Amino acid sequence: MILLPLWALAQTTPPPEPAPATGTPTPEAAQEATDDAAAETLAPSATRRTPRTRAPAPPRFDVDLQAGNDELRDFLLRHMELMRFRTLRDLDANELDRLLGKTPDDLGNLLGTLGHFAPQIHIDEPAATGPTPLGTVRIRVEPGPITRVESANLYFLGDIASNPQAAAQRDAVARAWTLKPGQSFTQADWGSAKTNVLRTLTARRYPTGRVANSLADIDPKTHSARLSVELDSGAPLRVGEVRVEGADRYEAAAVEHLVHLSGLTPGSDYDLDQLQDAQQRIAAAGYYDSVFVFVDTDHPQDGAAPVVVQLRESPRQKLVLGVGGSTDNGARLSAEYTHHRVPGLGWQSVNKLQLEREDQLLSSQWSAPVDNEGWRWIASAQAARQIDGFDTTTSQRLRAGRSQDSTLLDRSYFLQFERARAENAVLGSPETTRAESALSINYAWTRRRFDSMPLPKTGNGLGVEVGVGTTLESPRRPFVRLHTRWLSYWPIDAGVSGLANTLEGLVRRTAPPLGVARPTEDEPGQAGRLALRLEGGALWARQDAGIPETLLYLTGGDTSVRGYGLRDIGIPQADGGVSPGRYLAVASVEWQRPIWRDGVRTPWESVVFVDAGAVADRPGDLRPPQWGVGAGVRYNSPVGPLQLDLAYGVKPKALRLHFNVGFTF
């Protein structure tokens, strides 16, 4: 057995979760249920009526609770047992006296969940005066000093205690402990700290680990808590064979291959991250409607457990019709036909037609099965038409190459042919109608380090695409194209100081007022998070190079610079429209702040933001940028965020509504 002292670290303490109200039926509810049942028994079945709903009973007594601060008072009133009996119709003075005798213990238990173990509670018996039949119960609560952690010790049992290969994991488990000496002790923090270390223990090598014993030794006299936890890792578990369940139309061997690509090879240590990566890879393949991957710890053999993959397959062919819309592009109609196994080739094909107000697209994408290194061959063709003011651009694109996709990293390299023809509806002369084409070799790389892809709260992502090519119209000119994207989330604390610390890159966790739910490790930042988005693009070529307009840059709209329409920011033209340019710069800062209700964090968030963007043919002309400022509301749904923003475009001096659904990077 190894004893590791838990030193103090500057981390967020998890929130004190208010004790849930008991689910025991009240006497009133029981009486109403009895009345309804009796009514049904007396009425003939043929004439049985809907049970009557009784009007809410008026309060039998009032409660005047004084508890030092409003947060603590609201917490106690919300959860104390006495409040459940205020509207009991037949409550008399004797029964109320019996309830008041139990109230000090009830309040003491509630205060203990918040770290107050030596409270002073005074209850004045009510006099039968006032608007309620039994009068007003007056309660004075002096919570006393909050209990603080004096020491915290973590003990390891099982294989992890003596295995030299587990030393790094022991350190990681110790660092995961969140209830440090000097911090206030609450029941919610105590439970959350144990959950954190157990989650870290079972994430790798020891999936059957457990909390063998835990003790919080509270000294009410010194207002201190001595904590100890014993973690039993059990035996280490290695990965065994892959067992695929539900494979019928598509080969089980392909699923096994994807599992092995995630690192879950026979004989390797159990790893939860690799297990989740395997599930993501299989789901992203597109052949299955649902995927569930787990390790069967109930039937290990020689220390190895099988990896079980449960599948529900998609049909071999699928047609999906869609109707949607956006504030940028109006109504949207789409049709998508997928064939998961093209006869004679074995590739997957996805063919799509999409019609919007400004954009129309017809595309076909083909992809081969993944090889032993996780790469696959890809090929695609698309024809598109987009309208930007008075300009209409029709384009065609052919692409062929290879790609490697995973949860954290995407890579691809490809050969691309691009052709675009731009027409101006105002000028309409042959000189304004031009077609340009180019051939290029490209490499794209995207890295994601977010804590959660559907609803990220912290982390960052970086995407880079670089291409080298030549124009195909006379005169032929070489060119280099670069496009980069960056997105980062920083959790922040409440108050001006917390915001300042975040802007400086120093994120400190502070405790909110007593009785208010606080952020956990899974929800860092009581005041939400800052989202910083940067985008840049450049195309280097001689001035006389005929570059297809679809390789140049425009910006503006829901996902770039709000306050402007789709692709409204470009190089100004004589007809009042804009044309694409060779250089792009976009920056955005957004504060996503949670909305709280009764001390509980809701799925809703308020948003304020500042966006800026510019397009030019020379880097020096990117200044000054176009600005957009605004505010909005955001709903964090299970499938991703839904955000509605009202933005003011500084240059057009107009308000514009923006709607955005989901999160992708």
Protein Blocks (a to p, Z undefined) as FASTA:
>chain_A
ZZdddddddddddddddddddfbdcfklmmmmmmmmmmmmmpcfklcccdddddddddfb
dcdddehiaklmmmmmmmgmklmmmmgmklcfklmmmmmmmmmmmmmmmmmmnopabbcd
dddddddedjbfnlpadddddebjadddfbdcdddehjklmmmklmmmmmmmmmmpmbdg
hiacdfklmmmmmmmmmmmmmmgoplmgccfbacddddfklopacddddddebjaddddd
dddehiakbcfklmmmmmmmnopaghiacdfklmmmmmmmmmmnopafbdcddddfklcg
ehiacdddddddddfbdcdddddddfklopadddddddfbdghklpacdddddddfkbcc
ddddddddddfkopacddddddddddehjaccdddddddddddddfkbccdddddddddd
dddfklopaklpccdddddddddddddddfbfklccbdcdddddddddddfbdcdddddd
ddddddddddddedjklmmmmmnopacdddddehiacddfklgcjkbpaddddddddddd
dfklccdfklmcceedjklcghiaehkaccddfkopacddfbdcdddddddddddeehia
cfbdcddddddddddfbfklmpccddddddddddddfkbccdddddddfklopacdddde
djdZZ
